[in-house]
C-alpha cells in the first residue's frame, strides 16, 4: 500500500510540474510581428534594429544597432534613446539596463548591455526623444 502511495505522489508531482512548465513556457503567438524595422507608435520615426552578434547570444551581454529616421528618410542625429523590455509571457523585465552609448552617424545608435537570459519571446522597447518629438516602438525577438 505504501508503494502505491509513493507512486501516486510521484505522478502527481510530475503532473503539476508539467502543468506549470506548459503555462510558464508557452510558445509565442503564431502571428507575432518579428519585423526588425517599423514605424514608431505615432509614426514620428521609422526605427530599425540589428544585433551586432549573429546569432543573438543567450546569457551574454551583447549590443544592438538602432537606426532612427524620419518617415521621409532623413536620419535623426539628435535622439535620446531609452531602452526597456522583458518577457511578456513571464511578466518580467530585462535582466539588465541597456543604454544607448554612442551615436555612430546617419541616425545609427549603439545600444549596449542587452542580455536575454533564456529562450523565448522577448520585447525590446525603445523610446525616442528628439527635436521631432517623443515616440516609442516595440520589437519582438524570439530566441
N, C-alpha and C positions, 0 to 999 in steps of 0.2 A: 504494500500500500504506500509506503514512504517513497519507494522508487517512482511510482506513478505521479505522486505529488511533485517531486523534483522535476520530472519530465514536463508536467503541466506548467509549472512555474517557468521553466526554461523556454517553453514555447510561447508563453505569454510575454516574456521579456523580449524575445526576438520579434514578435508581432508588434509590440508597442514601439520598439526601436525602428522597425521598418516603416511603420506609420509616420513617425516623426521625421525620418530621413526623407520620405517621399514629399512631405509638406515643407521641409526645410530646403530641399534642393530640387524644386520642380524645374523643368526646362523653361527657358524663356518663351514668351509668346511667339507663335509661328509667324505672325505678321510684324515682328519688331523691326523698326526702321534702323538699319545699320549704316546709313549713309555717313560718310566722313566729311561731307560738305553740305551745308544747308543754310537757309536764311535764319536769322535770329527771330525770336518770338514776334516782335513788332515789325520786322522787315527792315530795320535800320542798317543791318550788316549782313554780309554773307561770310560765314566762317567755315574754315576747313581745318581739320586736324590730321596729323600723321605721327605715328610713333617714330622715334629715332632708331629704335631697335625692332627688327622684324625677324621672327615672330615676337609679339608682345610678351615680355618676360613676366612670369608669375613669381611673386615673392621677393623680387628685387626692385630697388629703386631704378627708375628709368625716366627719360624725358620725352616730351612731345613737341612738335612744332604746330602752333596755331597761326593760321593766316586769316587776317581780318581785312575785309574790303567793304566798300560801299556797294549797294546793288548795281550801280552803273560801272563797277570795276575798279574804282580808284582805291589804292592801298591806304589803309588807316595807319598813320605813323605816330599818333599821339594817344594810343589806347592804354588804359589801365585795365588789366585783366585780373579778375578774382576767380579762383578755381575751387570747385566743391564737387561733391558726388557721393556715390555709395552704391549699395546693392538694394534695389527696390524690393526684391522678394525676401530679403533678410531683415530689412528695416534698420540697416546701419550705414554709416557714412564711410568715407575713405579712411584707411588706417594711417594716412599721412596728411600733411597740409601742403599740397603742391603750390608753387609760386611761379608767376611769370617773372623770369630773372633777367631777360635780355631782349631788346628789340634788335632783330637781325637785318632789318631793312625790308622794303617792299611789303610792309604790313605783316611780316612774319615775326612771331614771338616764341621764344623758347620757354616751355613750361617744365620745370624740374621738380623732382620729389614725388612723382606718381608711383604708387605701388598697389598692385592688385594681389592680395594675399591668398586668393583661392579662385578656382574655376567658377564660372557662372556669368550672370548678367550684371554688368556694372553700368552706371551712368557717370559721365564726366560732364559737369555743368560749368559753363563759362559765363561770367557776367562781364560785359564790355562797357567801359565808360570812356568816352572821348568827346571832342568838341561837337560831334554829331548827335550825342545823347547817350543815354544808358539803355542797354538791352541785354538779353540773355539767350543762350542756346544750350540745348542738352543733347549730348551724343550718347548713343547706346553702344556698348562694347561687350562682346561675348568672348570669354576665354574658354 
